[in-house]
Amino acid sequence: MKRFFVYILKCSDDSYYTGVTNSLDRRLAEHEEGRDSSCYTFKRRPIKLVFSQDFMDVKEAISFEKQLKNWSRKKKEALINKNWNELKSLAACKNLTSHENFKDSK
């Protein structure tokens, strides 16, 4: 059965790159070797793998990658550091119109 990986790289400029692949070792080598000069990581090498999660379903992997790409830096770092309490806190809705805040305004 084929596996798919969602991964986060930390770049030399301290930015993060999120991707999805069916071969993590091959894809990391491609990033490290700088095979594609138009790739985000090309001018930000060296890179370091800081997170990966495997999936059996490509659709789930792609969905998770898209979700991570929309996350804040702090939220990504909470995931990377396995700080589940901070991740939960950062995921909480803080809008004034949130149902959590609505009950307090009565």
Secondary structure as UniProt FT lines:
FT   STRAND          4..10
FT   TURN            12..13
FT   STRAND          16..21
FT   HELIX           24..33
FT   TURN            37..38
FT   TURN            40..41
FT   HELIX           42..44
FT   STRAND          48..55
FT   HELIX           58..69
FT   HELIX           73..80
FT   TURN            81..82
FT   HELIX           84..91
FT   TURN            96..97
FT   HELIX           99..102
FT   HELIX           103..105
//
